[in-house]
Amino acid sequence: MRCLIAFLILSVAAPVYARSTNRLAPPPPGATLPVLINRTLKVHNVRLGQSVTAQLLQVVPVGADINLPQGTKLDGHVVRVSETSISILFDQLRWKDQTLPVHVRLIAAAAPSNVFDTKLPEGATDRSTSNPGDWTTRQVGGDEVYLSAGSGKVYDQYSQPVGYANFSGVYASPSTPGQLPRAMGPFSTTVTGLHGLRDLSIVSSGDTGIPITLAANKPGWQIGNGTALLLEVVH
């Protein structure tokens, strides 16, 4: 059943590649980057200096009619690791043969199971249709996405519209005119902290030249393949 749902989601999302730009442009401070880590990090198989790669889950607006393509890589490396913590510095965006430096801080993170749940239909009526483009789904943090024919609005817990969704991704509406929408991926528009990562806590959210540091409250910690991060670009 999960394989079928994943196939349908990918089928609906496929057109985002055609609408993405084919060049990298620097994201402005305040832009959000929803990314997925592509491997499992375990305390016993992570080494100092090891590369860590994540990729954008959706198209990310970085300027007027300029987007970062879905699938753009975010490269980083492990700067500290121990039985009780891990520190990762993400510092480069990569698309095909193009690279750009970037500085980010962590807003939120979600375990693979929490990310998967955001792709499931909320109601019985939605579960009876095979088209994810007509489903209502719940984001990590509680926002709900109401889709019809692949696009729709995002509502917060007070049933207020806070964003929109389409084939390119899920977005928080600009707070003031002239600002860019923020890319949210599987996350709610006001989400913060860790979700489903019960054995970890945030020690440092990171900043320019400062790594993201997570601490473990028990031995044998791991960050699973498919963990999602919501990152904010900083100066």
C-alpha positions as CSV (number, residue, x, y, z in Angstrom):
1,M,0.0,0.0,0.0
2,R,2.8,2.4,0.9
3,C,4.6,1.7,-2.4
4,L,1.4,2.5,-4.3
5,I,0.9,5.8,-2.4
6,A,4.5,6.8,-3.0
7,F,4.2,6.0,-6.8
8,L,1.0,8.1,-7.1
9,I,2.6,11.0,-5.2
10,L,5.7,10.9,-7.5
11,S,3.5,10.7,-10.5
12,V,1.5,13.8,-9.5
13,A,4.7,15.7,-8.5
14,A,6.7,15.0,-11.7
15,P,5.9,18.2,-13.5
16,V,7.8,20.3,-11.0
17,Y,11.0,19.5,-12.9
18,A,9.7,21.1,-16.1
19,R,8.9,24.3,-14.2
20,S,12.1,24.6,-12.2
21,T,15.0,26.7,-13.4
22,N,18.2,24.9,-14.6
23,R,20.7,27.1,-12.9
24,L,21.5,27.8,-9.3
25,A,20.8,31.2,-7.9
26,P,21.7,32.2,-4.3
27,P,18.8,32.0,-1.9
28,P,18.2,35.3,0.1
29,P,18.4,35.3,3.9
30,G,15.1,34.1,5.3
31,A,14.4,31.7,2.5
32,T,13.6,28.2,3.8
33,L,15.0,24.9,2.4
34,P,13.0,21.8,3.1
35,V,15.4,18.9,2.6
36,L,15.6,15.1,3.0
37,I,18.7,13.3,4.4
38,N,19.6,10.5,2.0
39,R,21.3,8.1,4.4
40,T,21.0,6.8,7.9
41,L,23.5,8.3,10.4
42,K,24.3,6.0,13.3
43,V,26.6,6.7,16.2
44,H,28.8,3.7,15.3
45,N,29.1,4.4,11.5
46,V,29.7,8.2,11.5
47,R,33.2,9.6,11.4
48,L,34.7,13.0,11.7
49,G,34.7,14.8,8.3
50,Q,32.2,12.5,6.7
51,S,30.0,14.1,4.1
52,V,26.3,14.4,4.7
53,T,24.0,15.2,1.7
54,A,20.4,16.2,1.7
55,Q,18.2,17.2,-1.2
56,L,15.4,19.8,-1.7
57,L,12.0,18.2,-1.5
58,Q,10.4,20.8,-3.7
59,V,10.9,23.9,-5.8
60,V,12.2,26.8,-3.7
61,P,11.6,30.5,-4.8
62,V,14.8,32.6,-4.5
63,G,13.8,35.6,-6.6
64,A,11.3,36.9,-9.1
65,D,10.7,34.0,-11.5
66,I,13.8,32.3,-10.2
67,N,13.7,29.0,-8.3
68,L,16.0,26.4,-6.9
69,P,15.0,23.1,-8.6
70,Q,13.6,20.2,-6.6
71,G,16.4,17.7,-6.1
72,T,19.1,20.4,-5.6
73,K,21.7,18.9,-3.2
74,L,22.7,20.5,0.1
75,D,26.2,19.3,1.0
76,G,27.6,19.3,4.5
77,H,30.0,17.4,6.7
78,V,30.3,16.1,10.2
79,V,32.5,18.4,12.3
80,R,32.0,16.6,15.7
81,V,30.6,13.2,16.7
82,S,30.4,11.3,19.9
83,E,28.3,8.8,21.8
84,T,26.1,11.6,22.9
85,S,26.0,14.1,20.0
86,I,26.6,15.0,16.4
87,S,27.4,18.3,14.7
88,I,26.9,18.9,11.0
89,L,27.8,22.0,9.0
90,F,25.8,22.4,5.8
91,D,27.6,24.9,3.6
92,Q,27.0,24.3,-0.1
93,L,24.2,24.0,-2.6
94,R,24.8,21.8,-5.7
95,W,22.8,21.3,-8.9
96,K,24.4,19.3,-11.7
97,D,27.9,20.9,-12.2
98,Q,27.0,24.2,-10.4
99,T,27.7,25.0,-6.7
100,L,27.0,27.9,-4.4
101,P,28.0,28.6,-0.8
102,V,25.2,28.8,1.7
103,H,24.7,29.3,5.5
104,V,21.7,27.8,7.3
105,R,20.1,27.3,10.6
106,L,17.8,24.5,11.7
107,I,14.1,25.4,12.2
108,A,12.6,21.9,12.5
109,A,13.3,18.3,11.8
110,A,11.0,15.2,11.4
111,A,11.5,11.5,11.5
112,P,10.9,9.4,8.4
113,S,7.6,8.1,9.8
114,N,6.3,11.6,10.5
115,V,7.3,12.7,6.9
116,F,5.5,9.6,5.5
117,D,2.3,10.5,7.4
118,T,2.1,13.8,5.7
119,K,1.5,12.0,2.4
120,L,-1.5,10.1,3.7
121,P,-5.1,11.2,3.2
122,E,-6.9,12.6,6.3
123,G,-10.5,11.5,5.8
124,A,-12.4,8.4,4.7
125,T,-13.6,10.2,1.6
126,D,-10.1,10.9,0.5
127,R,-8.9,7.4,1.2
128,S,-11.5,6.2,-1.3
129,T,-9.9,8.0,-4.2
130,S,-6.6,7.0,-5.7
131,N,-5.6,10.6,-6.8
132,P,-3.4,12.3,-4.2
133,G,-4.1,15.6,-6.1
134,D,-7.5,15.6,-4.5
135,W,-6.5,14.7,-0.9
136,T,-6.5,16.6,2.3
137,T,-3.3,15.9,4.3
138,R,-1.8,17.0,7.5
139,Q,1.7,18.6,7.7
140,V,4.2,18.0,10.5
141,G,3.1,20.5,13.1
142,G,-0.6,20.4,12.3
143,D,-1.4,22.5,9.3
144,E,-3.8,20.9,6.8
145,V,-3.4,21.0,3.0
146,Y,-6.6,20.9,1.0
147,L,-6.0,19.9,-2.6
148,S,-8.2,19.8,-5.7
149,A,-6.7,18.8,-9.0
150,G,-3.3,19.1,-7.5
151,S,-3.5,22.6,-6.0
152,G,-5.1,24.2,-3.0
153,K,-4.7,26.1,0.2
154,V,-3.0,25.4,3.5
155,Y,-4.9,26.1,6.8
156,D,-3.6,26.4,10.3
157,Q,-5.1,24.9,13.5
158,Y,-7.5,27.9,13.6
159,S,-8.8,27.2,10.1
160,Q,-7.1,30.3,8.8
161,P,-5.4,30.2,5.4
162,V,-1.6,30.5,5.8
163,G,-0.3,29.2,2.5
164,Y,-0.9,27.2,-0.6
165,A,0.2,24.1,-2.4
166,N,0.6,23.0,-6.0
167,F,2.6,20.6,-8.1
168,S,5.8,22.5,-7.2
169,G,5.4,22.1,-3.4
170,V,3.8,23.5,-0.3
171,Y,4.4,27.2,0.5
172,A,3.8,29.7,3.4
173,S,2.2,32.9,2.1
174,P,4.4,36.0,2.3
175,S,3.9,38.0,5.5
176,T,4.2,41.3,3.6
177,P,3.8,42.3,0.0
178,G,6.9,41.9,-2.1
179,Q,8.3,39.0,0.0
180,L,8.8,35.6,-1.4
181,P,6.7,32.6,-0.3
182,R,8.6,30.2,1.9
183,A,9.0,26.6,0.9
184,M,7.7,24.2,3.6
185,G,8.0,20.7,2.2
186,P,6.2,18.4,4.8
187,F,6.2,21.1,7.5
188,S,3.6,23.5,8.9
189,T,4.1,27.2,8.4
190,T,4.9,27.8,12.1
191,V,6.7,24.5,12.9
192,T,9.7,24.4,15.2
193,G,11.7,21.8,17.0
194,L,12.1,18.1,16.5
195,H,9.2,15.8,15.6
196,G,9.4,12.0,16.1
197,L,13.1,12.1,16.9
198,R,12.5,11.3,20.6
199,D,16.1,10.4,21.5
200,L,17.5,13.7,20.2
201,S,17.4,17.3,21.3
202,I,18.7,20.5,19.7
203,V,21.9,22.0,21.3
204,S,22.6,24.4,18.5
205,S,20.5,25.4,15.5
206,G,23.5,26.6,13.6
207,D,24.3,29.8,11.9
208,T,27.0,31.2,9.6
209,G,30.0,28.9,10.1
210,I,28.3,27.3,13.1
211,P,27.2,23.7,12.8
212,I,23.8,22.2,13.7
213,T,24.3,20.1,16.9
214,L,22.0,17.5,18.1
215,A,22.4,15.7,21.5
216,A,21.3,12.1,22.3
217,N,19.7,11.2,25.6
218,K,20.6,7.5,25.3
219,P,23.4,5.5,23.6
220,G,22.9,4.0,20.1
221,W,21.3,7.1,18.6
222,Q,20.6,7.4,14.9
223,I,19.1,9.8,12.3
224,G,17.2,7.7,9.9
225,N,17.4,7.8,6.1
226,G,14.4,10.0,5.0
227,T,14.6,12.4,8.0
228,A,13.4,15.8,6.9
229,L,15.0,19.1,7.9
230,L,13.5,22.6,7.5
231,L,16.4,25.0,7.2
232,E,16.5,28.8,7.0
233,V,19.2,30.7,5.0
234,V,21.1,33.1,7.1
235,H,23.6,35.8,6.2
